[in-house]
Amino acid sequence: MSRLPPLIALSYFEVAARTKSFALAAKELNVTPAAISHQVKALEEYLGVELFVRHHRRVSLTPAARAALPELHEGFQVIADAVEKIRLYADERNVITVCAEPLFATKWIVPRLHRFYTRYPEAEVRLQASLHSVDPKPDCGFGVSQLKRAGIDVSVRLGYGDYEDVEPECLMRLDLVPMAASALVNTESAALLDPTLPLLCDRTLERFEPLCGWQRWFNIVQREDLAQFKLLQFGNGLLALETAIAGSGYLLGSEALLESELREGKLARLSDSTLECSQAYYVVSAGAGRERTIARDFREWLAEELNPSAE
């Protein structure tokens, strides 16, 4: 490195040699032609060799310049690529990719995300809502390799929590109660579901519960008239939720997850009988020593939001 001339002089020479014009080089570098000429002259004096033959209004390369230009051009391209990687790293170090089950992503993360940005204003959260975040069965083999392959920093999964080489943290139990649009709920007989209205089935839960939980809830409250009800099937919880809010049926929903809908009167609970599921929402990441700081920050923030008493 001690034998290298000033890099600015080399860079000016490379552009001038490549364009074969001090004027074009000045335009590319946003400097004056005089500045190009000055740096080239300084480089020639440093190296003790002429690099350009000056003609009237043009220049041509000397044999020394022609010999050096290809490798010099390649060298500056390598430097430019390296600098771009540094820039990308600087841009990406505070970017986090989060994948969550769609209902949780929409009803929990999105309404609170502004609080994460208040705490970490430099962060950028790329949120994915995906049914791939629902475990198809216990011991599903999900682990760090799946996170890395999908480019995910933090995953909020609906499942059993028995994951490989990650340490899941339980965020929210999946405890369900029947709900309906407030206009449909008679407070004096809230538990008396009207068979003329369908039971809404979130098929996300079908992997866990018969009839998406309705069968077991009817057993809990010792009702035998399930067969009188029509069942409407939905591919995810968001569709079932919007149908319930529209007054088109009964929903088995999580009070913790649908807190705002209950508080704002969009939904009302129909019974005190709760269906306690063995599944829950878990947050997982690569874990200590393998996750970026911003991923750890998001995971810890999420846990604090869901468990304020733990702060």
C-alpha positions in Angstrom: 0.0 0.0 0.0 2.9 2.4 0.7 3.9 2.1 -3.0 0.5 3.2 -4.2 0.0 6.7 -5.5 -3.0 8.7 -4.1 -6.1 6.8 -5.0 -7.9 10.0 -6.2 -5.2 10.5 -8.8 -5.5 6.9 -9.9 -9.3 7.2 -10.1 -9.2 10.3 -12.2 -6.7 8.7 -14.5 -8.8 5.5 -14.9 -11.9 7.5 -15.9 -9.8 9.8 -18.3 -8.1 6.7 -19.8 -11.4 4.9 -20.2 -13.2 7.8 -21.8 -10.0 9.1 -23.7 -11.1 12.6 -22.8 -10.4 14.9 -19.9 -13.7 16.7 -20.7 -15.8 13.5 -20.5 -13.9 12.4 -17.4 -14.7 15.7 -15.8 -18.4 15.3 -16.6 -18.5 11.8 -15.2 -16.8 12.8 -12.0 -18.6 16.1 -11.7 -15.3 18.2 -11.6 -13.6 20.5 -14.0 -11.3 19.4 -16.8 -8.5 21.3 -15.1 -8.9 19.2 -12.0 -8.6 16.0 -14.2 -5.5 17.5 -15.8 -4.0 18.4 -12.5 -4.5 15.0 -11.0 -3.1 13.2 -14.1 -0.1 15.4 -14.1 0.6 14.7 -10.4 0.2 11.0 -11.1 2.7 11.1 -14.0 5.2 12.9 -11.8 4.7 10.4 -9.0 5.2 7.4 -11.3 7.9 9.1 -13.5 6.2 8.1 -16.8 3.8 9.8 -19.2 0.3 8.4 -19.4 -1.2 10.6 -22.1 -0.1 12.2 -25.3 -1.7 15.6 -25.4 -3.1 16.6 -28.8 -5.2 19.6 -29.8 -8.5 19.1 -28.0 -7.9 15.4 -27.4 -5.6 13.0 -25.7 -4.4 9.5 -26.4 -2.9 6.8 -24.2 0.7 6.0 -24.0 1.8 2.3 -24.0 2.2 2.4 -20.2 -1.4 3.7 -19.8 -2.8 1.1 -22.1 -1.0 -1.7 -20.3 -2.3 -0.6 -16.9 -5.9 0.4 -17.8 -7.6 -3.1 -17.8 -6.3 -4.1 -14.4 -6.8 -0.7 -13.0 -10.4 -0.6 -14.2 -11.0 -4.1 -12.8 -9.5 -3.0 -9.5 -11.7 0.0 -9.1 -14.7 -2.2 -10.0 -13.8 -4.6 -7.2 -13.5 -1.6 -4.8 -16.9 -0.3 -6.0 -18.5 -3.7 -5.4 -17.0 -3.9 -2.0 -18.2 -0.4 -1.1 -21.7 -1.4 -2.4 -21.7 -4.4 -0.1 -20.8 -2.1 2.8 -23.7 0.2 1.9 -26.1 -2.7 1.6 -25.0 -4.0 5.0 -25.6 -0.5 6.5 -29.0 -0.4 4.9 -29.9 -4.0 5.9 -28.6 -4.1 9.4 -31.7 -2.6 10.8 -34.1 -4.4 8.4 -35.9 -7.3 10.0 -38.1 -9.9 8.2 -41.0 -11.1 10.4 -43.4 -13.9 9.4 -46.5 -14.5 11.4 -49.8 -16.4 11.2 -52.2 -14.0 9.3 -54.7 -13.3 12.1 -51.9 -12.6 14.6 -50.0 -10.5 12.1 -53.0 -8.4 11.3 -54.8 -8.1 14.6 -51.8 -7.9 16.9 -48.6 -6.9 15.2 -49.8 -4.2 12.8 -51.8 -2.1 15.3 -48.8 -2.0 17.6 -46.0 -1.7 15.2 -45.8 2.1 15.6 -44.7 1.6 19.2 -41.7 -0.5 18.0 -40.7 2.2 15.5 -41.0 4.8 18.4 -38.4 2.8 20.3 -36.3 1.9 17.3 -36.8 4.6 14.7 -33.9 3.3 12.5 -35.6 -0.1 12.1 -37.6 -1.3 9.1 -39.9 -4.3 9.6 -40.8 -6.4 6.6 -43.9 -8.3 7.8 -45.1 -11.4 6.1 -48.5 -12.9 6.9 -48.4 -16.6 6.0 -50.3 -19.8 6.8 -46.8 -21.5 6.6 -46.5 -20.1 10.2 -49.1 -22.7 11.3 -47.7 -26.0 12.5 -49.3 -28.9 10.6 -48.7 -31.3 13.5 -46.7 -31.8 16.7 -43.0 -32.3 16.2 -43.2 -30.7 12.7 -39.4 -30.4 12.4 -39.4 -26.6 12.2 -36.0 -25.0 13.2 -33.2 -22.6 12.4 -32.6 -24.1 8.9 -36.2 -23.3 7.8 -35.8 -19.7 9.1 -32.6 -19.2 7.2 -33.9 -20.8 4.0 -36.9 -18.5 4.0 -34.8 -15.4 5.0 -36.9 -14.9 8.2 -35.4 -13.3 11.3 -38.4 -13.8 13.6 -41.4 -16.1 13.2 -44.6 -16.0 15.2 -46.0 -19.5 14.9 -49.4 -21.0 15.8 -48.6 -24.5 17.0 -47.2 -26.8 19.7 -43.8 -25.2 20.5 -41.8 -28.4 20.0 -39.2 -27.0 17.6 -35.7 -28.0 16.6 -32.6 -26.0 17.7 -34.6 -22.9 18.7 -36.0 -21.8 22.0 -39.6 -20.8 21.5 -41.3 -18.3 23.8 -45.0 -18.7 24.4 -46.7 -15.4 23.6 -50.4 -16.2 23.8 -52.4 -19.2 24.7 -55.1 -20.3 22.2 -58.2 -20.1 24.5 -61.4 -19.7 22.5 -64.9 -18.5 23.3 -67.9 -18.1 21.0 -68.5 -14.5 19.7 -70.8 -12.7 17.4 -71.6 -9.3 16.2 -72.9 -7.2 19.1 -76.3 -6.7 17.4 -76.9 -10.4 17.5 -76.1 -10.9 21.2 -79.0 -10.8 23.6 -77.3 -10.2 27.0 -80.1 -12.1 28.8 -79.6 -15.3 26.7 -76.2 -14.8 25.2 -75.3 -18.5 25.4 -78.3 -19.5 23.3 -76.9 -19.7 19.8 -79.5 -19.4 17.2 -79.4 -22.4 14.8 -80.6 -20.2 11.9 -77.1 -18.6 12.0 -74.1 -20.7 10.9 -71.0 -21.6 12.9 -68.0 -20.0 11.3 -65.1 -22.4 11.0 -61.5 -21.1 10.8 -59.8 -24.0 9.0 -56.5 -22.9 10.4 -57.8 -24.6 13.6 -59.1 -27.7 11.8 -55.6 -29.2 12.2 -56.1 -29.0 15.9 -59.8 -29.3 16.7 -62.7 -31.3 15.3 -65.0 -29.0 13.4 -62.5 -26.2 14.1 -63.2 -26.4 17.8 -67.0 -26.3 17.7 -67.4 -30.0 18.5 -65.4 -29.8 21.7 -67.0 -26.5 22.8 -70.5 -28.0 22.4 -69.3 -30.9 24.5 -68.0 -28.6 27.2 -71.4 -26.8 27.5 -73.2 -30.1 27.3 -75.2 -29.2 24.2 -76.2 -31.9 21.7 -77.7 -29.8 18.9 -74.6 -29.2 16.9 -76.1 -31.0 13.9 -78.8 -28.3 13.7 -76.2 -25.7 12.7 -74.9 -25.0 9.3 -71.1 -24.8 9.1 -69.3 -22.2 7.0 -65.7 -23.0 6.2 -62.9 -20.4 5.8 -59.3 -20.8 4.8 -58.0 -18.4 7.4 -59.1 -16.6 10.6 -59.3 -13.2 8.9 -62.1 -14.3 6.6 -64.0 -15.9 9.5 -63.5 -12.8 11.6 -64.8 -10.4 9.0 -67.9 -12.6 8.4 -68.6 -12.6 12.2 -68.3 -8.8 12.4 -70.7 -8.5 9.5 -73.3 -10.4 11.6 -73.3 -13.5 9.4 -72.5 -16.2 12.0 -70.9 -17.3 15.2 -67.1 -17.3 15.7 -64.8 -19.2 18.1 -62.2 -16.5 18.8 -59.5 -15.6 21.2 -60.4 -12.7 23.5 -56.7 -11.8 23.8 -56.2 -11.7 20.1 -59.5 -9.9 19.3 -59.3 -7.5 22.2 -59.9 -4.4 20.1 -63.0 -5.8 18.4 -64.5 -6.7 21.8 -63.6 -3.3 23.3 -65.0 -1.4 20.4 -68.2 -3.3 20.4 -67.7 -4.9 17.0 -68.0 -8.3 18.7 -69.5 -9.6 21.9 -68.8 -12.9 23.7 -71.7 -15.4 23.9 -70.6 -17.5 26.8 -68.2 -17.8 29.8 -67.3 -21.3 28.7 -63.8 -21.3 27.3 -62.2 -23.9 25.0 -58.6 -24.3 26.2 -56.5 -25.5 23.3 -53.1 -27.2 23.6 -51.8 -24.9 20.8 -50.5 -21.4 21.3 -48.7 -18.5 19.6 -44.9 -18.9 19.9 -42.1 -16.5 18.8 -39.0 -18.2 17.5 -35.7 -16.9 16.1 -32.2 -18.1 15.5 -31.5 -17.6 19.2 -28.7 -16.2 21.3 -25.4 -15.8 19.4 -27.0 -16.5 16.0 -29.5 -13.6 15.7 -28.9 -10.0 14.8 -29.4 -7.4 17.4 -32.5 -5.9 15.7 -34.1 -9.4 15.6 -33.5 -9.8 19.4 -34.9 -6.3 20.0 -38.1 -7.1 18.0 -38.6 -10.4 19.8 -38.2 -8.8 23.2 -40.5 -6.0 22.3 -43.2 -8.4 21.1 -43.0 -10.3 24.4 -43.3 -7.1 26.4 -46.3 -6.0 24.4 -48.1 -9.3 25.0 -46.9 -9.6 28.7 -46.7 -6.1 30.1 -46.3 -7.3 33.6 -43.0 -9.0 32.6 -41.3 -5.7 31.8 
